[in-house]
Amino acid sequence: MRYRTLGNSGIEASVVGFGAWALGGWMWGGTDQNDPVGAIHAAIDHGINLLDTAPMYGYGHSESVVGEAIKGRRDKVVLATKCGLNWWSEEGEKFFDGDEQGRAQDEVKYKVYKNLRPKEIRHEVEQSLKRLQTDWIDLYQTHWQDPTTATEDAMAELVRLKQEGKIRAIGCSNATPDQMKRYLSVGELDTDQEQYSMLQRQHEPGNLAFCAENNIAFLAYSPLALGILSGKVDLNRKFNRGDVRLANPWYQPENRPKIDQLLKAIQAVAEEKRVTISQVVIAWTVSQPGCTHALVGARNGEQAMANAKAGEIELTPGELKALRSAVEATGA
Ligand SMILES: NC(=O)c1ccc[n+]([C@@H]2O[C@H](COP(=O)([O-])OP(=O)(O)OC[C@H]3O[C@@H](n4cnc5c(N)ncnc54)[C@H](OP(=O)(O)O)[C@@H]3O)[C@@H](O)[C@H]2O)c1
């Protein structure tokens, strides 16, 4: 496993991180197929120290699972969680209506707001510390940006939490370069977490370039495009109610020929290197300019171990070139 520093924090985090969204089941069709503790233990045992979760993943469930799984292993882990999505107060900017499965379909159970008011950040950090069963969070990220709270107010609270030792580094997610500039002008920023994969490259000219120029670690989320880039998802795969993949354009039959073409090119590299398709995809992600880390979701130990091994793979300039042409040919 290779490790890279999170911005200016001095924290060394594995280039392959473990994303704990899917193991909470929320928006992923439930938890029946999951072995969350096995997945987290396998990840740590194979060199992954960066674990990313959020209160929003199952309304606290994912954080509680992570807290249980890291008991006795806290010192081996760079624990990252988030703040800024509230379902207990109707303040801030309305984001969406939710239920236990995902976005609300029949009955609205939770009204989710973007809210980075200082008092809510403080409330959230205390809740997260309890669920994670720890005294500190290594990386605390604003999950989505709240236009109803002044950046300096949110940042002032984050800096106070850092001074109090409750958090060690500050990051953002789902932010624009302008929003990052505002954070930097009133405080500090060590990481930016954004959607980035071979099929989602919208941040290449903006966030990735900005992060590289400003020594901000870029944490790519959904690097397997929610699993389709593993090569193991075919058109017969049935997704449960609430699963985020049901509405994703890359999972629709009309886009399958493009996916198959891309997977063929990745498979050629994978065969040459005697690794799997997912491993090539993850290695590609952390080889892109500005992209320092990939947060990969895994439901069980087998997936987590395979993903961790991608942190050792170096792609040659020729392989990177061939993959880039295949990626660009998808039109993504
Ligand atoms: N900041 C944000 O707003 C935000 C948004 C999204 C995600 N994230 C973070 O990024 C993390 C990763 O993204 P993600 O979970 O959305 O998507 P992802 O990493 O692209 O895909 C994860 C899914 O791919 C499949 N998979 C993983 N490893 C595999 C392997 N070795 N072989 C075959 N299939 C494999 C699994 O699904 P199946 O078993 O069902 O096929 C798994 O749940 C999240 O957990 C979360 O921490 C953050």
The ligand as an SDF file (V2000), in Angstrom:
LIG
                    3D

 48 52  0  0  0  0  0  0  0  0999 V2000
  -19.0720   12.8240   -0.3360 N   0  0  0  0  0  0  0  0  0  0  0  0
  -20.1070   12.3010   -0.9410 C   0  0  0  0  0  0  0  0  0  0  0  0
  -21.1170   12.9580   -1.2210 O   0  0  0  0  0  0  0  0  0  0  0  0
  -20.0420   10.8530   -1.3090 C   0  0  0  0  0  0  0  0  0  0  0  0
  -20.9590   10.3080   -2.2350 C   0  0  0  0  0  0  0  0  0  0  0  0
  -20.8030    8.9750   -2.5840 C   0  0  0  0  0  0  0  0  0  0  0  0
  -19.7910    8.2120   -2.0020 C   0  0  0  0  0  0  0  0  0  0  0  0
  -18.9400    8.7640   -1.0850 N   0  0  0  0  0  0  0  0  0  0  0  0
  -17.8670    7.9780   -0.4340 C   0  0  0  0  0  0  0  0  0  0  0  0
  -17.1560    7.2250   -1.4030 O   0  0  0  0  0  0  0  0  0  0  0  0
  -17.2070    5.8400   -1.0510 C   0  0  0  0  0  0  0  0  0  0  0  0
  -17.0900    4.9510   -2.2660 C   0  0  0  0  0  0  0  0  0  0  0  0
  -18.0600    5.2220   -3.2160 O   0  0  0  0  0  0  0  0  0  0  0  0
  -19.3090    4.2930   -3.4540 P   0  0  0  0  0  0  0  0  0  0  0  0
  -19.4390    3.3100   -2.3470 O   0  0  0  0  0  0  0  0  0  0  0  0
  -20.4240    5.2310   -3.7560 O   0  0  0  0  0  0  0  0  0  0  0  0
  -19.0270    3.5800   -4.8510 O   0  0  0  0  0  0  0  0  0  0  0  0
  -17.8520    2.6880   -5.4750 P   0  0  0  0  0  0  0  0  0  0  0  0
  -16.6990    2.6210   -4.5790 O   0  0  0  0  0  0  0  0  0  0  0  0
  -17.6710    3.1920   -6.8470 O   0  0  0  0  0  0  0  0  0  0  0  0
  -18.5920    1.2680   -5.5970 O   0  0  0  0  0  0  0  0  0  0  0  0
  -18.7620    0.4640   -4.4760 C   0  0  0  0  0  0  0  0  0  0  0  0
  -19.5210   -0.8100   -4.8800 C   0  0  0  0  0  0  0  0  0  0  0  0
  -18.8120   -1.5020   -5.8860 O   0  0  0  0  0  0  0  0  0  0  0  0
  -18.9120   -2.9080   -5.6730 C   0  0  0  0  0  0  0  0  0  0  0  0
  -17.5380   -3.3880   -5.4410 N   0  0  0  0  0  0  0  0  0  0  0  0
  -16.5890   -2.8320   -4.6350 C   0  0  0  0  0  0  0  0  0  0  0  0
  -15.4320   -3.5190   -4.6830 N   0  0  0  0  0  0  0  0  0  0  0  0
  -15.6400   -4.5260   -5.5350 C   0  0  0  0  0  0  0  0  0  0  0  0
  -14.8150   -5.5890   -5.9880 C   0  0  0  0  0  0  0  0  0  0  0  0
  -13.5490   -5.7260   -5.5810 N   0  0  0  0  0  0  0  0  0  0  0  0
  -15.3380   -6.4670   -6.8740 N   0  0  0  0  0  0  0  0  0  0  0  0
  -16.6170   -6.3120   -7.3220 C   0  0  0  0  0  0  0  0  0  0  0  0
  -17.4440   -5.3290   -6.9200 N   0  0  0  0  0  0  0  0  0  0  0  0
  -16.9620   -4.4520   -6.0340 C   0  0  0  0  0  0  0  0  0  0  0  0
  -19.8040   -3.0970   -4.4550 C   0  0  0  0  0  0  0  0  0  0  0  0
  -21.1760   -3.1650   -4.8640 O   0  0  0  0  0  0  0  0  0  0  0  0
  -21.9600   -4.5440   -5.1630 P   0  0  0  0  0  0  0  0  0  0  0  0
  -21.4010   -5.5980   -4.2730 O   0  0  0  0  0  0  0  0  0  0  0  0
  -23.3840   -4.2070   -4.8800 O   0  0  0  0  0  0  0  0  0  0  0  0
  -21.7610   -4.7890   -6.6340 O   0  0  0  0  0  0  0  0  0  0  0  0
  -19.6020   -1.8050   -3.7240 C   0  0  0  0  0  0  0  0  0  0  0  0
  -20.6390   -1.4770   -2.8430 O   0  0  0  0  0  0  0  0  0  0  0  0
  -18.5300    5.7440   -0.2580 C   0  0  0  0  0  0  0  0  0  0  0  0
  -18.6260    4.5610    0.5000 O   0  0  0  0  0  0  0  0  0  0  0  0
  -18.4320    6.9920    0.5820 C   0  0  0  0  0  0  0  0  0  0  0  0
  -17.5210    6.8080    1.6480 O   0  0  0  0  0  0  0  0  0  0  0  0
  -19.0590   10.0600   -0.7580 C   0  0  0  0  0  0  0  0  0  0  0  0
  1  2  1  0
  2  3  2  0
  2  4  1  0
  4  5  1  0
  4 48  2  0
  5  6  2  0
  6  7  1  0
  7  8  2  0
  8  9  1  0
  8 48  1  0
  9 10  1  0
  9 46  1  0
 10 11  1  0
 11 12  1  0
 11 44  1  0
 12 13  1  0
 13 14  1  0
 14 15  2  0
 14 16  1  0
 14 17  1  0
 17 18  1  0
 18 19  2  0
 18 20  1  0
 18 21  1  0
 21 22  1  0
 22 23  1  0
 23 24  1  0
 23 42  1  0
 24 25  1  0
 25 26  1  0
 25 36  1  0
 26 27  1  0
 26 35  1  0
 27 28  2  0
 28 29  1  0
 29 30  1  0
 29 35  2  0
 30 31  1  0
 30 32  2  0
 32 33  1  0
 33 34  2  0
 34 35  1  0
 36 37  1  0
 36 42  1  0
 37 38  1  0
 38 39  2  0
 38 40  1  0
 38 41  1  0
 42 43  1  0
 44 45  1  0
 44 46  1  0
 46 47  1  0
M  CHG  2   8   1  16  -1
M  END
$$$$
